[in-house]
Amino acid sequence: MLFLAFKQLMARPLQTLLALLAIAFGAAAFIILSGMMLGFREVFIQRLINTAAHISIKAEEKTVEEHSLDSAFFPDKLVKWLVPPVSHDEPPHIEYPQGWFDKLDTDEAVEAYAPQLVAQVLLSRGKLSRTIALIGVEPEKQIRATDVQSDMTVGNFLDIGKGGFQVIIGESLAQKLGVRQNDNLNIVDTKGEVRPAKVAGFFSTGMVQIDDVTGYAPIHYVQEVNQTPGQVSQIIVKLKDITRAKTVADNWAALSREKVQSWDEANANFFAVFTMQDMIRYILSAVVLMIAAFVIFIVLNMIVMQKRGEIAILRSMGYEAGDIIRLFLSQGIFLGFFGGLLGLGLGTLVCLYVQSIKFGQGMGMSRGMDHMLIAWHTYIYVTAFLLAFFSGLAAGFWPAYRAGRMHPIDILRSEGG
């Protein structure tokens, strides 16, 4: 049966090759799209996680609203404000950070943590200035909780803890301000007070939205700039097992008034974009495979029409309708199987080439992101092969079913007519 099926396919080699290539291109398209999209996504997420935190513990922002003060100033009275008070009562900060430190020190799920205080300041040098988020940190704890040390392009992150008011800023921000290592900058707080600081080094995460607006300094200096001595606005936590981030964050959130978020909750907007990307790659791949399946359908339909005489002979020799169906269905399976294998090889070759493409220095990419990023996962190849295989199977079903329903008497009459 298989020999006969193969012989019928080889009777029309050009059409068979066309069907094989159509299936191969569909499988290859899925591998290429998935490899490129997932490759960039994985590196982006990894950088996002290691630059920020697996879990962030932030101060709850208390807002004074229209009736927040009624019970204190006007108990048991109905109050209507002409101008309702709406403001923050004080800068957001964690009320009892030491309690969190004690908990994190003893939690077996925690690998490292680092307290932070974020202040909005103005960096100025001569006539150039930029508004940034100046993050106060304890350098030793920060490098254990994040990958900031590996992002350093100039200097050592621990240098900011060696005395004096020293800052580390993004490399792209340094270029815009025209500063080099060991240059001096002015830090201007929200009240206009100016404090000189020394540039200890530069970092680059590869994400402009971070590198252009972020700087690091010792936490006690930032507390001084912010005029909030001893305060901590957030604690970032690195877990031993990142897959437990959501569960651990939910457990901690139930025990505290602080805002506890896992990395995936904090970046839900990115995951919405990723979901759209998944839809696009599946739709594009499905369109290509539908075209491939249509080509297989046409090829097999032509074979059925041309082999009507052989079908009549086979039926007269005792072949049942099911045997005829299996004969032609096996041809669709053959095309799907070998077309899928060809697509895996073709997709791999294209991905290897794409991965070798360099962006160059002008693209603003950091180390490790200066070329196309490809994800090499087994499930991508398995999915691509199964899509190709079942496309061939589905495309071959109707021609095979049609051939199986042909009766030898009807075929001989039509041939004779």
C-alpha positions as CSV (number, residue, x, y, z in Angstrom):
1,M,0.0,0.0,0.0
2,L,2.8,2.4,0.9
3,F,4.8,1.5,-2.2
4,L,1.7,2.2,-4.4
5,A,1.1,5.5,-2.6
6,F,4.7,6.6,-3.1
7,K,4.6,5.5,-6.8
8,Q,1.5,7.6,-7.4
9,L,3.1,10.7,-5.9
10,M,6.3,10.2,-7.9
11,A,4.1,10.0,-11.1
12,R,3.7,13.8,-10.8
13,P,7.1,14.9,-9.3
14,L,6.7,18.7,-9.9
15,Q,3.4,18.9,-8.1
16,T,4.6,16.7,-5.3
17,L,7.7,18.9,-4.9
18,L,5.5,22.0,-4.8
19,A,3.3,20.5,-2.1
20,L,6.4,19.5,0.0
21,L,7.9,23.0,-0.3
22,A,4.6,24.6,0.7
23,I,4.4,22.5,3.8
24,A,8.1,23.1,4.5
25,F,7.7,26.9,4.2
26,G,4.8,26.8,6.6
27,A,6.7,24.9,9.3
28,A,9.8,27.0,8.7
29,A,7.7,30.2,9.1
30,F,6.5,29.1,12.5
31,I,10.0,28.2,13.7
32,I,11.5,31.5,12.4
33,L,8.7,33.7,13.9
34,S,8.6,31.8,17.2
35,G,12.4,31.8,17.5
36,M,12.7,35.6,16.9
37,M,9.8,36.7,19.0
38,L,10.4,34.4,21.9
39,G,14.2,35.0,21.8
40,F,13.8,38.7,22.2
41,R,11.1,38.2,24.8
42,E,13.1,35.9,27.0
43,V,16.1,38.3,27.1
44,F,13.9,41.2,27.7
45,I,12.1,39.5,30.6
46,Q,15.4,38.3,32.1
47,R,16.8,41.8,32.0
48,L,13.6,43.3,33.4
49,I,13.6,40.8,36.3
50,N,17.2,41.1,37.2
51,T,17.2,44.9,36.9
52,A,14.2,45.3,39.0
53,A,13.2,42.5,41.4
54,H,11.4,39.2,41.7
55,I,9.2,40.7,44.3
56,S,8.9,44.4,45.2
57,I,7.6,45.6,48.5
58,K,6.4,49.2,48.2
59,A,5.0,51.7,50.5
60,E,1.2,52.2,50.4
61,E,0.4,55.7,49.0
62,K,-2.1,57.2,51.4
63,T,-4.3,59.8,49.7
64,V,-6.3,62.4,51.6
65,E,-9.7,62.5,49.8
66,E,-12.9,64.5,50.2
67,H,-14.1,62.9,53.4
68,S,-10.9,61.5,54.9
69,L,-10.8,64.3,57.6
70,D,-14.5,64.4,58.5
71,S,-14.2,62.0,61.5
72,A,-11.2,64.0,62.9
73,F,-12.5,67.5,62.5
74,F,-16.3,67.2,62.2
75,P,-17.4,64.0,64.1
76,D,-21.0,63.0,63.8
77,K,-21.7,65.8,61.2
78,L,-22.6,65.9,57.6
79,V,-19.9,67.8,55.8
80,K,-19.9,69.3,52.3
81,W,-16.6,70.7,51.2
82,L,-16.6,73.7,48.9
83,V,-13.1,72.8,47.9
84,P,-12.4,69.1,48.7
85,P,-8.9,68.3,50.1
86,V,-7.1,66.0,47.7
87,S,-3.4,65.4,48.4
88,H,-0.8,63.0,49.9
89,D,-0.3,63.4,53.6
90,E,3.4,62.6,53.4
91,P,6.0,61.0,51.0
92,P,5.2,57.3,50.7
93,H,7.5,55.1,52.8
94,I,7.4,51.7,54.5
95,E,6.3,52.3,58.1
96,Y,8.4,49.6,59.7
97,P,11.2,48.4,57.4
98,Q,13.0,46.6,60.1
99,G,10.1,44.2,60.5
100,W,10.5,43.3,56.8
101,F,14.2,42.9,57.2
102,D,13.8,40.5,60.1
103,K,11.2,38.5,58.1
104,L,13.3,38.3,54.9
105,D,16.4,37.3,56.8
106,T,14.6,34.2,58.1
107,D,12.5,33.3,55.0
108,E,13.9,30.2,53.3
109,A,12.5,31.3,49.9
110,V,14.5,34.5,49.9
111,E,18.0,34.6,48.4
112,A,18.7,38.3,48.8
113,Y,17.0,41.6,49.4
114,A,17.8,45.3,49.2
115,P,16.2,48.4,50.6
116,Q,15.7,51.5,48.4
117,L,14.6,55.1,48.6
118,V,13.7,56.8,45.3
119,A,13.9,60.5,45.0
120,Q,13.1,62.7,41.9
121,V,16.0,65.1,41.4
122,L,17.6,67.2,38.7
123,L,21.1,66.4,37.5
124,S,22.9,69.4,36.1
125,R,26.2,70.0,34.6
126,G,26.8,73.5,33.1
127,K,23.8,74.4,31.0
128,L,22.7,70.7,30.6
129,S,20.2,69.1,33.0
130,R,18.1,66.0,33.2
131,T,15.4,64.9,35.6
132,I,16.0,61.4,36.9
133,A,14.9,59.0,39.6
134,L,17.8,58.8,42.0
135,I,17.7,55.4,43.8
136,G,19.3,55.2,47.2
137,V,20.8,51.8,47.9
138,E,23.1,49.8,50.1
139,P,25.6,48.7,47.4
140,E,26.5,45.3,48.9
141,K,22.8,44.3,49.2
142,Q,21.9,45.8,45.8
143,I,24.4,43.7,43.8
144,R,23.2,40.5,45.5
145,A,19.6,41.2,44.8
146,T,20.0,42.4,41.2
147,D,22.3,42.0,38.2
148,V,23.3,45.7,38.3
149,Q,27.0,44.8,38.8
150,S,27.0,42.9,35.4
151,D,25.4,45.9,33.8
152,M,28.3,48.2,34.7
153,T,30.2,49.4,31.7
154,V,32.6,51.8,33.6
155,G,33.6,51.5,37.2
156,N,32.4,49.2,40.0
157,F,29.0,49.5,41.6
158,L,30.6,49.1,45.1
159,D,32.5,52.3,44.5
160,I,29.5,54.5,45.5
161,G,29.9,53.1,49.0
162,K,33.5,54.2,49.5
163,G,32.7,57.6,51.0
164,G,31.4,60.9,49.8
165,F,28.4,61.7,47.7
166,Q,29.0,59.5,44.6
167,V,26.5,58.5,41.9
168,I,26.3,55.9,39.1
169,I,24.2,56.8,36.1
170,G,23.1,55.3,32.9
171,E,25.7,55.4,30.1
172,S,23.3,57.0,27.6
173,L,22.4,59.6,30.2
174,A,26.1,60.3,30.8
175,Q,26.5,60.9,27.0
176,K,23.7,63.4,26.9
177,L,25.1,65.3,29.9
178,G,28.7,65.0,28.5
179,V,30.2,63.6,31.7
180,R,32.9,61.1,32.3
181,Q,34.0,59.0,35.2
182,N,35.2,61.1,38.2
183,D,33.5,64.2,36.9
184,N,31.3,66.3,39.2
185,L,27.5,66.8,38.9
186,N,25.1,69.0,40.8
187,I,22.1,67.2,42.4
188,V,19.2,69.6,42.7
189,D,16.3,68.5,44.9
190,T,12.6,69.6,44.7
191,K,13.2,72.6,47.0
192,G,16.1,73.9,44.8
193,E,18.9,72.9,47.1
194,V,22.1,72.0,45.3
195,R,24.5,69.3,46.3
196,P,27.7,68.3,44.4
197,A,28.2,64.6,43.6
198,K,31.0,62.7,41.9
199,V,30.3,60.3,39.0
200,A,31.7,56.9,40.1
201,G,30.7,55.0,37.0
202,F,28.1,54.1,34.3
203,F,25.7,51.2,33.7
204,S,23.7,50.0,30.7
205,T,20.7,47.7,30.8
206,G,20.0,48.1,27.1
207,M,16.6,49.6,27.9
208,V,16.5,53.3,27.3
209,Q,13.5,53.8,29.5
210,I,15.8,52.8,32.4
211,D,19.2,54.0,31.4
212,D,18.1,57.6,30.5
213,V,16.2,58.3,33.8
214,T,17.9,56.3,36.5
215,G,20.8,56.9,38.9
216,Y,22.1,55.2,42.0
217,A,23.6,56.7,45.2
218,P,24.2,55.6,48.8
219,I,20.8,55.5,50.5
220,H,21.7,57.8,53.4
221,Y,22.6,60.6,50.9
222,V,19.3,60.1,49.1
223,Q,17.5,60.3,52.4
224,E,19.3,63.5,53.0
225,V,18.4,64.9,49.6
226,N,14.8,63.8,50.1
227,Q,14.8,65.1,53.6
228,T,13.4,61.8,54.9
229,P,16.1,60.4,57.2
230,G,15.8,56.7,57.9
231,Q,13.0,56.2,55.4
232,V,12.7,53.4,52.9
233,S,10.3,53.6,50.0
234,Q,10.6,50.0,48.7
235,I,12.4,46.7,49.3
236,I,13.3,44.5,46.3
237,V,13.6,40.8,46.8
238,K,15.4,38.1,44.9
239,L,14.0,34.6,45.3
240,K,15.7,31.2,45.0
241,D,12.9,30.0,42.8
242,I,11.5,32.7,40.5
243,T,8.5,30.5,39.6
244,R,7.1,31.0,43.1
245,A,7.1,34.8,42.9
246,K,3.4,35.1,42.5
247,T,2.6,32.7,45.3
248,V,5.1,34.2,47.8
249,A,4.0,37.8,46.9
250,D,0.3,36.9,47.6
251,N,1.2,35.3,50.9
252,W,3.2,38.4,52.0
253,A,0.5,40.8,50.8
254,A,-2.1,39.1,53.1
255,L,0.1,39.9,56.1
256,S,0.9,43.5,55.5
257,R,-0.5,46.9,54.4
258,E,2.4,47.5,52.0
259,K,1.9,46.8,48.3
260,V,3.6,43.5,47.5
261,Q,3.9,42.6,43.8
262,S,5.6,39.9,41.9
263,W,7.6,40.8,38.8
264,D,4.9,39.4,36.4
265,E,2.1,41.4,38.2
266,A,4.2,44.6,38.0
267,N,4.7,44.2,34.3
268,A,1.3,42.9,33.3
269,N,1.2,45.4,30.4
270,F,4.2,43.7,28.7
271,F,2.5,40.3,29.0
272,A,-0.5,41.8,27.2
273,V,1.8,42.7,24.3
274,F,3.4,39.3,24.4
275,T,-0.1,37.7,24.1
276,M,-0.7,39.8,21.0
277,Q,2.6,38.7,19.6
278,D,1.6,35.0,20.1
279,M,-1.6,35.6,18.3
280,I,0.2,37.2,15.4
281,R,2.7,34.4,14.9
282,Y,0.1,31.7,15.2
283,I,-2.2,33.5,12.7
284,L,0.6,34.1,10.2
285,S,1.8,30.5,10.5
286,A,-1.8,29.2,10.1
287,V,-2.3,31.2,7.0
288,V,0.9,29.8,5.4
289,L,0.0,26.3,6.4
290,M,-3.6,26.7,5.0
291,I,-2.1,27.7,1.7
292,A,0.2,24.6,1.9
293,A,-2.8,22.4,2.7
294,F,-4.7,23.8,-0.2
295,V,-1.8,23.0,-2.5
296,I,-1.8,19.4,-1.2
297,F,-5.5,19.2,-1.7
298,I,-5.2,20.2,-5.3
299,V,-2.3,17.8,-5.9
300,L,-4.1,14.8,-4.4
301,N,-7.4,15.7,-6.1
302,M,-5.6,15.7,-9.4
303,I,-4.0,12.3,-8.6
304,V,-7.4,10.9,-7.7
305,M,-8.9,12.2,-11.0
306,Q,-6.0,10.8,-13.0
307,K,-6.0,7.4,-11.3
308,R,-9.7,6.7,-11.7
309,G,-8.8,3.7,-13.9
310,E,-6.4,2.3,-11.3
311,I,-9.0,2.8,-8.6
312,A,-11.5,0.8,-10.6
313,I,-8.9,-2.0,-11.1
314,L,-8.1,-2.1,-7.4
315,R,-11.7,-2.2,-6.4
316,S,-12.4,-5.0,-8.9
317,M,-9.4,-6.9,-7.4
318,G,-11.1,-6.9,-4.0
319,Y,-9.8,-3.7,-2.4
320,E,-12.4,-2.2,-0.1
321,A,-13.4,1.5,0.1
322,G,-11.4,1.8,3.4
323,D,-8.3,0.5,1.5
324,I,-8.6,3.2,-1.2
325,I,-9.1,5.8,1.5
326,R,-5.9,4.7,3.3
327,L,-4.0,4.7,0.0
328,F,-4.7,8.3,-0.8
329,L,-4.7,9.5,2.9
330,S,-1.2,8.0,3.3
331,Q,-0.1,10.3,0.5
332,G,-1.3,13.3,2.5
333,I,0.5,12.0,5.6
334,F,3.6,11.4,3.5
335,L,3.6,15.0,2.3
336,G,2.9,16.4,5.8
337,F,5.6,14.2,7.4
338,F,8.5,14.8,5.0
339,G,7.4,18.4,4.4
340,G,7.5,19.0,8.2
341,L,11.0,17.5,8.4
342,L,12.2,19.7,5.5
343,G,10.6,22.7,7.2
344,L,12.5,22.0,10.5
345,G,15.8,22.0,8.6
346,L,15.0,25.1,6.6
347,G,13.8,27.0,9.7
348,T,16.9,26.0,11.6
349,L,19.2,27.3,8.8
350,V,17.3,30.6,8.5
351,C,17.4,31.1,12.3
352,L,21.2,30.4,12.4
353,Y,21.7,33.0,9.8
354,V,19.4,35.5,11.4
355,Q,21.1,35.0,14.8
356,S,24.4,36.0,13.1
357,I,23.1,39.4,12.0
358,K,24.8,42.2,14.0
359,F,23.0,45.5,14.8
360,G,26.1,47.6,15.2
361,Q,26.9,50.1,17.9
362,G,24.4,52.7,16.7
363,M,21.4,50.7,17.7
364,G,21.7,51.5,21.4
365,M,21.9,47.8,22.4
366,S,23.8,46.7,25.5
367,R,26.2,43.7,25.8
368,G,24.6,40.5,24.7
369,M,21.9,42.3,22.8
370,D,23.9,43.4,19.8
371,H,22.5,40.7,17.5
372,M,19.3,39.0,16.7
373,L,18.1,36.8,19.5
374,I,16.7,33.4,18.8
375,A,14.9,31.0,21.2
376,W,15.9,27.4,20.7
377,H,13.2,25.3,22.3
378,T,12.2,21.7,21.6
379,Y,8.5,22.6,21.9
380,I,8.8,25.1,19.0
381,Y,10.0,22.3,16.7
382,V,7.5,19.8,17.9
383,T,4.7,22.3,17.4
384,A,5.9,23.2,13.9
385,F,6.2,19.5,12.9
386,L,2.7,18.7,14.2
387,L,1.2,21.6,12.4
388,A,2.8,20.5,9.2
389,F,1.8,16.8,9.7
390,F,-1.8,17.5,10.5
391,S,-2.1,20.0,7.6
392,G,-1.1,17.2,5.3
393,L,-3.5,14.8,7.0
394,A,-6.4,17.3,6.8
395,A,-5.7,18.2,3.2
396,G,-5.5,14.6,2.1
397,F,-8.8,13.5,3.9
398,W,-11.3,14.8,1.3
399,P,-9.6,13.5,-1.8
400,A,-9.1,10.1,-0.1
401,Y,-12.7,10.0,1.0
402,R,-13.8,10.9,-2.5
403,A,-11.7,8.2,-4.0
404,G,-13.0,5.6,-1.5
405,R,-16.6,6.4,-2.6
406,M,-15.9,5.7,-6.2
407,H,-17.6,2.6,-7.5
408,P,-15.8,0.6,-10.2
409,I,-18.9,0.3,-12.4
410,D,-19.4,4.1,-12.4
411,I,-15.7,4.7,-13.2
412,L,-15.8,2.2,-16.1
413,R,-19.0,3.8,-17.5
414,S,-17.5,7.3,-17.3
415,E,-14.3,6.2,-18.8
416,G,-16.1,4.4,-21.6
417,G,-18.3,7.4,-22.2
